[in-house]
């Protein structure tokens, strides 16, 4: 029973670490999809989305260790992995709309679209570590 309670606490902590990045990812994805539909500037939208993820990384909380910081953005990676690999097997149209902000990658090379799985998490992690670096430089 103690083991079961410890698992629940670890799952709860994992979801709490990931909740801000997950909410931001959802709203940015919806906003970027709508922007692509109304404005046909794929390159600008793609780089704008990456910059937005990096800026959001500045707002993330430092968890103290590299492992915990990676965990704080890992749920976005897991959702993207599911959306780009498993969901298209069932409903191909979902991938079409979900990947609209990253269409610029597909125009360069169709295999590059799979970078969209990891790019949001990497950009958020880069923003977080820029924040940590700036904080450490201010202390000195």
Order of alpha helices (4+ residues) and beta strands (2+ residues): alpha-alpha-alpha-alpha-alpha-alpha-alpha
